[in-house]
Each structure stands twice: as C-alpha cells, then as structure tokens.
C-alpha cells in the first residue's frame, strides 16, 4: 500500500514490514512501525534524505524483484514471509484542473519543453522561473505561479519566501526580467546541476546540496535589491536555521534521547519558551552530546545515508 493510507503503527503488530523510500515519510513510517512489528526493513534507491530511522530498522537497497514468497533486493539478499510493503515513494506531480483546460500536458519521463503548454513529467513541472512562475509566451510572466512545489526538509520557510516573492511580482510585474532572460537563467541552472551530477528532469523541484536556505534568501534579496521589499539589515533565514544543518549527523537526536534516559529532559527544558531559547537549547544539546561522544570515542554514521 502507499504511505498516504498509513494511519496507525499498531496495525503491523508481529508483522514483517518493508517500507520503500528514503524521504521523510519512509523514515517516519519505519520508525513508528518498528516497536510493533516483528521486523522492519527500509529500502532506499540511493540516498536517505529523511534522516536515519529510530528503532530497530534494517537498511536495504532497492528492491530488484518479487518471487511468490520472497522479496529480492539488488544486493542479491532475500527477505521471506513479508506481510506488508508500504510504498513511501512520493507522488506524481499533476495539476488536474490545468490539464483539463489544456494549460498543462502530462508526459511521463519527458525532458522536452512544449512551447504552448507547461509540461509535467510526473517529477518536474516546466518551464518555471525559480520553480514558480510559468514562462510560456501565451501570457505575462507574472500571470501564473505555483507555490509549494519544492521538495526539501525545510519546505515551510520556502513556502513563505515563495509567497512573498509571488505576491510582490503579481503586484509589480516589472520586478521580473524579460522572458528571454528568465529562460536563459533556467537553462544555466539546468547546466549547473548537470555539471554537479544531477538531472533536473529527474530530481524535479528538490533542493539539492543543502541549497534550500540559499534559495529562500535569494528570493528575498532579489526583491530587496529591486525595491520590491523594504531594504533591511537582517537576513530572511534566521542563523539557527542554517545551524540546524549541523544537526543532520544525528547528534542532536541522540543527545535528546540520552537526556530522557538520564531523566534530565525536564531540567533542560526549564524556562525554554521563546524561539531564541529553543534554538539555544538545540545548540547546547548538540554540543553536549558531541563532547560526550568524543570523550568516549564513539563514531556514528551521518543521518543522511547514501548507498553507492
């Protein structure tokens, strides 16, 4: 079944479960099910974007094929007597109301731009300026925009930055460069990703190489530089958000679990109410755990795991 139908981990008591997909849904589902199931496997194709799962979850590579009673992985290993497979493999990118009106066409796997209509290859909707504004020539560049297409662990701040960018440009279309310049910028971005080993038509609207914060900041900086927003001496992204990238190694999570095990969590939480204090708490827990691991010569794999 698809993870969209997942509701309750207790449904999988004493089962052998395979969860497929290395994003947030796959990691969360496998972590929640593991205390109830007999055995949980998390199968990923290449990268584990959602952090390391918590609990007794065994990592597996991509599924190769199925036999009558077995699941065979690409490393040749077999799992038998599987009760449930949960597909946390994402969603097709579709815009039905625009497809019905002929503004969007569906071409699975396509990398060819249609001059008359937007194209979705089910992973990527194009051509769009900065993942938002349609660049079709049949209407103004500020006429049709999409907010929230980005795939990123930090998507909510991106949604806010996009909302500010879109509303500012709808109000004042002159903030955008000419269409030809925007198309050239999109082509340059595609080439830059290609040089770094990414296929834009496959990764779609994912923010790679921890670029989400730079993307968000860039939108606001662009508006400020063109007087679409008042100039300010503060960044859009709070420093603690960028610092959070340092927590992807898992030390913050391990530190908090150790605080709970030692019965110290409530003590550390005392007086923590404001956003600044929560940010400071994360810094302190992360540093406390890393110091302890260093003293005890403990080494852990990063929370972002990549299969070669």
Secondary structure, DSSP 8 states (H G I E B T S, - for coil): -BGGG---GGGGTT-EEEEE-SSHHHHHHHHHHHTTSSEEEEE-SSEETT----SSEEEE--EEEE-SSEEEETTS-EEES--EEEE--------HHHHHTTSEEE-TT-----SSSEEE-SS-EESEETTTEE--TTS-TTS-B--S--B-TTHHHHHHHHHHHHHHHHH-GGGS--HHHHHHHHHHHHHHHHHTT--HHHHTTB--TT-HHHHHHHHHHHHHHTTSS---SS-SS-HHHHHGGGGGGSHHHHHHHHHHHTT-HHHHHTT--SHHHHHHHHHHHHHHHHHHHHHTT-----SSEE--
